[in-house]
Amino acid sequence: MRTVVNTVCLLLVLTLFGTVGFRVTGEFSWLESLYLAIITLTTVGARDAAQSPATMIFVIVYIVTGLGIFSFSAFQLGSWIVSADFRAMLERRRMQNEISQLRNHSIVCGLGRMGQTICQYLAERNRPFVVIDREEDHLVAICRERGWRYIVGDSTHDDVLQAAGVERASSLTTVLTTDGDNLFVVLSARMLNANLKIIARAADEDSISKFERAGATRVVSPFSTGAVKMARFMLNPSIEDFIEIADSRGNELELADIQLDESNPLVGRKLMETDLRSRGVMVIGIRRASGDRLMPPPGDAVLHAGDCLFVFGNAENVNSILAQPDGSPI
């Protein structure tokens, strides 16, 4: 980009030099001088500018010196336009335009092994997201062929999070290499969006309380989570096998939560009066705004604004309901 800017500046200086030269050596207006400078520089030669010996000498010097500079500059600009750098710039601009239009999306900080798994999970469920990583080559190699939106930068910087639309996002997960970087992302994201759901990875168990005080909604320790899952396999192998088999066959089952606000048409209705069951979705629990839980919920339980419904069922139907916050059929 710096080479392009320098080349454009060189052409402007050369044009300005020619304009002033024609103005001084001949009886031309400023517009005529600019016109003569451009047609002389581009070798169009649509008008004879020689009105005096001084003008003739200037034209000779201007053509001899300017033609070489102009040809070199035109070659540089042409090479840049067809280069990979230019295409990459256009790609980044297109990506940024798409990101600026996102609402209620997710942000994934870090594209390591955990980050790639998270992104793949979101992509399979058609959930909009943006991934941030410092390594541009790594991002391009993984994200471009999959159509994932990405930003090259340091997630610990506020301007990078803002470029990813953190103020408009609904959730953010940070899976950077160190707990220190993850903690800094949590602090920055919480300051930029007080309502953001933040999920952070903590390698050190002692850091979990620090993440929670910094504003993380959930803190996940890969080691303890993996250990708990192994224990579940030991105690309940059939249930875990059922979940794994269903998930491996096209993500047939999904477990999710639905937040009810005042505009949701489900508010004020009894659970038995909703069409969730007919849409292949089963409500397995309700958490009231007061913190009370109904598990399992009775059919005559009235849904209120602020309730959180825990649903389980066909992945496509669950995701369709999540995509339509008002609960209306798609």
C-alpha positions in Angstrom: 0.0 0.0 0.0 2.8 2.4 0.8 4.3 1.8 -2.7 0.9 2.7 -4.3 0.6 5.9 -2.2 4.2 6.9 -3.2 3.5 6.2 -6.9 0.3 8.3 -6.9 2.0 11.2 -5.1 4.8 11.1 -7.7 2.3 11.3 -10.5 0.5 14.2 -8.9 3.8 16.1 -8.4 4.7 15.5 -12.0 1.4 16.8 -13.2 1.7 19.8 -10.9 5.2 20.5 -12.2 3.9 20.4 -15.8 0.9 22.6 -15.1 3.1 25.3 -13.5 5.7 25.0 -16.3 3.2 25.6 -19.0 1.6 28.4 -17.1 5.0 30.2 -16.6 6.5 29.6 -20.1 3.4 30.2 -22.1 0.2 32.4 -22.1 -2.1 29.7 -20.9 -4.8 29.6 -18.3 -4.5 27.2 -15.4 -7.0 24.9 -16.9 -5.2 24.9 -20.3 -1.9 24.3 -18.5 -3.3 21.3 -16.7 -4.8 20.0 -19.9 -1.4 20.4 -21.8 0.5 18.7 -18.9 -1.7 15.7 -19.0 -1.8 15.2 -22.8 1.9 15.7 -23.0 2.6 13.3 -20.1 0.4 10.6 -21.6 1.9 11.2 -25.1 -1.6 11.9 -26.5 -0.4 15.1 -28.1 -3.8 16.5 -29.1 -2.6 20.1 -29.2 0.7 21.8 -30.0 1.8 23.7 -26.9 4.8 25.4 -28.4 4.1 29.1 -28.5 7.6 30.3 -27.7 11.2 29.0 -27.5 10.9 28.8 -23.7 7.8 26.6 -24.0 9.5 24.4 -26.6 12.5 23.8 -24.3 10.2 23.1 -21.3 8.2 20.6 -23.4 11.4 18.8 -24.4 12.6 18.6 -20.8 9.2 17.6 -19.6 8.7 14.8 -22.1 12.2 13.4 -21.6 12.0 13.3 -17.8 8.3 12.8 -17.4 7.7 10.0 -19.8 10.0 7.6 -18.0 8.5 8.5 -14.6 5.0 8.1 -16.0 5.7 4.8 -17.6 7.3 3.4 -14.4 4.4 4.7 -12.3 1.8 3.2 -14.6 3.6 -0.1 -14.5 3.7 -0.1 -10.7 0.0 0.7 -10.4 -0.9 -2.0 -12.9 1.2 -4.6 -11.1 -0.5 -3.7 -7.8 -4.0 -3.9 -9.2 -3.5 -7.5 -10.4 -1.4 -8.5 -7.4 -2.4 -10.7 -4.4 -2.1 -7.7 -2.1 -4.9 -5.8 -4.0 -7.2 -8.8 -4.0 -6.5 -9.3 -0.2 -7.4 -5.7 0.4 -10.7 -6.0 -1.5 -11.4 -9.3 0.5 -10.8 -7.5 3.8 -13.0 -4.6 2.8 -15.8 -7.0 1.8 -15.4 -8.9 5.0 -15.6 -5.8 7.1 -18.7 -4.7 5.3 -20.4 -8.0 6.1 -19.3 -7.8 9.7 -20.6 -4.3 10.1 -24.1 -5.6 9.2 -24.1 -8.4 11.7 -26.4 -8.3 14.8 -26.6 -10.8 17.7 -23.7 -12.7 16.4 -20.9 -14.6 18.2 -17.2 -13.7 18.4 -14.5 -16.4 18.7 -11.1 -15.1 19.9 -8.3 -17.5 18.8 -8.3 -20.0 16.0 -6.3 -22.8 17.6 -7.7 -26.4 17.9 -10.4 -25.3 20.3 -11.3 -22.2 18.3 -11.6 -24.3 15.1 -13.9 -26.7 16.8 -16.1 -23.9 18.1 -16.3 -22.3 14.7 -17.2 -25.6 13.1 -19.9 -26.1 15.6 -21.4 -22.7 15.0 -21.1 -23.0 11.2 -22.9 -26.4 11.2 -25.8 -24.7 13.0 -25.8 -21.6 10.7 -25.1 -19.2 13.5 -23.3 -16.0 12.4 -19.9 -15.5 14.0 -16.6 -13.7 13.5 -13.2 -15.2 14.4 -10.2 -13.1 15.5 -6.6 -14.3 15.3 -3.2 -12.6 14.9 -1.9 -15.0 12.3 -3.2 -13.8 8.9 -1.9 -16.8 6.9 -3.5 -19.2 9.4 -6.8 -17.4 9.2 -6.9 -17.2 5.4 -5.9 -20.9 5.0 -8.7 -22.1 7.3 -11.5 -19.5 7.0 -11.5 -18.5 3.3 -12.4 -21.9 1.9 -15.1 -22.4 4.6 -16.6 -18.9 4.1 -16.0 -17.9 7.8 -15.8 -14.2 8.6 -12.5 -13.2 10.2 -10.5 -10.3 11.4 -6.7 -10.2 11.6 -5.6 -8.6 14.9 -5.0 -8.9 18.6 -8.2 -9.7 20.5 -6.9 -8.0 23.6 -7.2 -4.6 21.8 -10.4 -2.7 22.0 -10.3 -1.5 18.4 -10.1 -5.1 17.2 -13.1 -6.2 19.3 -15.0 -3.2 18.1 -14.2 -4.0 14.5 -15.7 -7.5 15.1 -18.9 -5.8 16.3 -18.6 -6.6 20.0 -21.2 -3.9 20.9 -23.8 -5.7 18.7 -22.7 -9.3 19.5 -24.7 -11.6 21.7 -21.8 -13.8 22.9 -18.0 -14.1 22.9 -15.7 -16.9 23.6 -12.0 -16.5 24.1 -9.6 -19.5 23.7 -6.3 -17.8 23.4 -3.0 -19.5 24.4 -2.6 -18.0 27.9 -4.9 -17.2 30.8 -3.5 -13.7 30.9 -4.6 -12.9 27.3 -8.0 -14.5 27.9 -8.5 -12.5 31.1 -7.7 -9.3 29.3 -10.2 -10.1 26.5 -12.9 -10.7 29.2 -12.2 -7.3 30.8 -12.2 -5.5 27.5 -15.3 -7.2 26.2 -17.2 -6.6 29.4 -16.4 -2.9 29.4 -17.6 -2.6 25.7 -20.8 -4.6 26.2 -22.3 -5.1 29.6 -24.9 -7.6 28.3 -22.5 -9.8 26.4 -22.4 -13.5 27.2 -18.7 -14.2 27.7 -17.3 -17.8 27.8 -13.6 -18.0 28.7 -11.1 -20.9 28.7 -9.0 -21.2 31.8 -6.0 -23.5 31.9 -5.3 -23.0 35.6 -8.1 -23.9 38.0 -6.9 -21.1 40.3 -7.7 -18.5 37.6 -11.4 -19.4 37.4 -12.4 -17.0 40.2 -10.4 -14.2 38.6 -12.3 -14.7 35.3 -15.6 -14.6 37.1 -14.7 -11.4 38.9 -13.5 -9.9 35.6 -17.0 -10.4 34.1 -17.0 -13.9 32.4 -20.4 -15.5 32.2 -18.9 -19.0 32.2 -15.4 -20.3 32.6 -14.4 -23.6 31.1 -11.4 -25.6 32.1 -10.6 -28.2 29.4 -9.0 -30.6 31.8 -11.8 -30.7 34.4 -14.5 -30.7 31.6 -12.8 -33.6 29.9 -12.4 -35.5 33.2 -16.1 -35.0 34.0 -17.1 -36.3 30.6 -14.9 -39.4 31.1 -16.6 -40.0 34.5 -20.0 -39.7 32.8 -19.0 -42.4 30.3 -18.1 -44.6 33.3 -21.4 -44.0 35.1 -23.9 -43.5 32.2 -22.4 -45.0 29.1 -25.7 -45.6 27.4 -26.8 -42.0 27.7 -23.5 -40.6 26.5 -23.5 -43.1 23.6 -27.0 -42.0 22.6 -25.9 -38.3 22.6 -22.7 -39.1 20.6 -24.5 -41.3 18.0 -27.3 -38.7 17.5 -24.7 -36.0 17.1 -22.6 -38.0 14.6 -25.6 -38.6 12.4 -26.1 -35.1 11.2 -26.6 -33.3 14.5 -30.1 -34.7 14.9 -30.4 -33.6 18.5 -29.8 -30.2 20.1 -30.0 -28.9 23.7 -30.4 -25.1 23.9 -31.9 -22.3 26.0 -34.5 -19.8 24.8 -34.7 -16.4 26.5 -38.2 -14.9 26.6 -38.6 -11.2 26.5 -41.8 -9.1 26.6 -42.3 -9.2 22.8 -42.2 -13.0 22.6 -45.7 -14.4 21.8 -45.1 -17.3 24.1 -45.3 -14.9 27.1 -48.6 -15.2 29.0 -49.4 -18.7 27.6 -49.4 -22.0 29.4 -46.7 -24.4 28.3 -49.4 -26.9 27.1 -50.8 -24.2 24.8 -47.6 -23.6 22.9 -46.8 -25.4 19.6 -43.2 -26.4 20.7 -44.0 -30.1 21.1 -45.6 -30.2 17.7 -42.5 -28.7 16.2 -40.3 -31.4 17.6 -39.0 -29.5 20.6 -39.4 -30.6 24.2 -39.2 -28.2 27.2 -37.2 -30.0 29.9 -36.9 -27.1 32.3 -37.9 -23.5 33.0 -35.8 -21.0 35.0 -37.7 -18.0 36.2 -36.3 -14.5 36.3 -36.3 -14.9 40.1 -34.0 -17.9 39.9 -36.6 -20.5 40.6 -36.5 -23.6 38.5 -39.2 -25.9 37.2 -37.7 -29.2 36.2 -39.6 -30.9 34.7 -42.2 -28.1 34.2 -45.9 -28.9 34.5 -48.1 -28.4 31.4 -50.1 -25.6 33.1 -46.9 -23.5 33.9 -47.5 -20.0 32.6 -44.5 -18.5 30.7 -43.4 -15.0 31.8 -41.1 -12.4 30.4 -37.6 -13.1 31.7 -38.0 -16.8 31.8 -35.4 -19.1 30.3 -36.6 -22.3 28.6 -34.3 -25.3 28.4 -35.3 -27.2 25.3 -34.2 -30.5 23.7 -35.2 -31.9 20.3 -34.6 -31.9 16.6 -31.6 -29.7 15.8 -33.1 -28.1 12.8 -36.3 -27.1 14.7 -34.4 -25.9 17.8 -32.1 -23.8 15.6 -35.1 -22.4 13.7 -36.7 -21.3 17.0 -33.4 -19.7 18.1 -33.2 -17.9 14.8 -36.6 -16.4 15.4 -36.5 -14.9 18.9 -40.2 -14.2 18.8 -40.9 -17.9 18.6 -42.9 -17.7 15.4 -42.7 -20.6 12.9 -40.3 -20.3 10.0 
